[in-house]
């Protein structure tokens, strides 16, 4: 009994450890991705107002819920404002590789994604993201930015940050990818080396030909193997039948041979009755014959 208890305890501890590690892993997949502190002509909220915003990115390939997480902001030493993301809103669940945008307008009554604090445009802002257990997930200190410029990761979930909004190549990207990939380098390189497409055609035909050749070899090998197995399976059966026939032949006694000889002798003309092959039918008077005869007499007409 003690052994089983120890086994059960070990299994429960392992399950708890795995679940805890999964929770930590899922929580660590939430990152602060981009921040804009001074919004003059940039993106508008659902009320049509230009407000500062904070973008959170889910870098995992599974949905993660922000409900219960904490956003903490501080622009003065010792003064930290905490915003608890409300529960019960289905929009707090961020889909894989997607973003969530929070408006720092100090008006939480406007909805789940409106915080109870504002970002200072004249001082650096420290922003921290915590899970529901007050564990730090990500943090960043945003420097003083010009109007309509953001402080963002170069790519989504990248370690390096940069200021965006100063040029066309580095534009502000709220609720979307920080870097949009509008070309495929591999395709462009291939087009440079094979502008007419002959190499692609040859490679595609080669792949098809090699695939067909492999299928032919596989099916041919399997066919030969199956045929050999069937042939080897039939040989023992034939040998067994021959052995059984031989045993039956050997087991015949003298009486059997004598009976067979007598039957052949009678069949070939030994002791056999000879019949005349003449059929005789005698006429017998009976009531049936009388009726038969009467029926053959033509009936008389009566007028």
Secondary structure, DSSP 8 states (H G I E B T S, - for coil): -HHHHHHHHHHHHHHHHHHHHHHHHHHTTEEEEEEES--SSS-B-TTS-B-EEEEEEE-SSS-EE-TT-EEEEEEETTEEEEEE--SS-GGGEE-TT-EEEEEEBS-GGG-TTB-S-B--SSS-EEEEEE-TTS-EEEEEEE----TT-EEEESSTT-S-EEEESSSSSS---TTS-SS-----HHHHHHHHH-SSSHHHHHHHHHHHHHHHHHHHHHHHHHHHHHHHHHHHHHHHHHHHHHHHHHHHHHT--HHHHHHHHHHHHHHTTSS---------------HHHHHHHHHHS------
